Amino acid sequence: MRADRLVAVLLLLQVRGRVTAADLAAELQVSVATARRDLEALASAGVPVYPQPGRGGGWQLVGGARTDLSGLTAAEARALFLLVGPAAVSPEARAALRKLMGALPRTFRTDAEAAMDATFVDPVRWGERGRPRPAMVDLLQTAVIRRLRVRLTYAGRTGEPSERLVDPWGLIDKDDVWYLLAGTERGRRTFRVDRITRAEPTGLPAERPDDFTLATAWQEVTDEIESRRSRTWATVLVEERFVPVLRDQFGRHCHTDGEAGDGRVRVRLAAPTPLDIARHLAGWGTLLDVVEPCTVQRELARIGAELAGRYAADPDGRSGQHEAPGPDR
């Protein structure tokens, strides 16, 4: 986890005095880009970590090559524990923070302890269960670090397993769902780790583009996915107080588009298909009006007709849905 790494980065800086992002990447078994982001995160949090440019340069703690943790100011210590404390959920990370706490001057510890406990991170969304970290992640991380090709057995959307020989480039944890970004004979591919049923390192060296960075590649993947998720756009009129609810439903595919002139606002919504939009909006009833497109309007009308046909009451007050015959009496 990132909290573990940030603490490890700080301790390595104290022991070695000056390190490069490549040194940290090799020591912590992460990419150079990840190591650089961790160093920048510490610096942004107020820890006195600065880069030294030029040949023989690197990153170091201000104050000497073997700066003790007592070299942190009260504000810096508080900032550090605010940054890594909430994310340190594993026993190892909490143990590392306790050791770090013990190395602080006594006068700083009260504020540092309060900072660590000031925020709690709950990664589980309302109505959902927490997803356990797939056991496959550790094996794949090792393959990425050692640059080894992996033979995967992968169950795609159809559920039919297939075998793939891939060059693992990196792993991404997005909202507790893990993805493997890899090179294949057909180019770059993204695999959901929870759909990988088997992974076997081959011992063969993996290839990776010289200019590859995991963050850039993942941004390209997310842009492509989001574009597919926004193929259909609809315009609706709704009271402004309901806009946050729509944003919660549609995420980044919800944009306000000015006032409608009758106390309502125009909102643009997107989803892969007209049916996807209609399914989201059907429960709103007359709280909003769909201005366009007509494809979404037709899907809403069809859904409404289906529901009316199934649940409309007959003259006796019974549901229109036929009841299953009961036992003879």
PyMOL commands that set and color helices and strands:
alter all, ss='L'
color gray80, all
select helices_A, chain A and resi 2-16+21-28+32-44+69-71+74-84+91-102+106-116+136-146+193-195+214-228+240-253+274-287+294-311
alter helices_A, ss='H'
color red, helices_A
select strands_A, chain A and resi 18-19+49-52+58-61+148-155+161-174+177-184+187-192+196-205+232-239+254-259+264-271+288-292
alter strands_A, ss='S'
color yellow, strands_A
deselect
rebuild
show_as cartoon
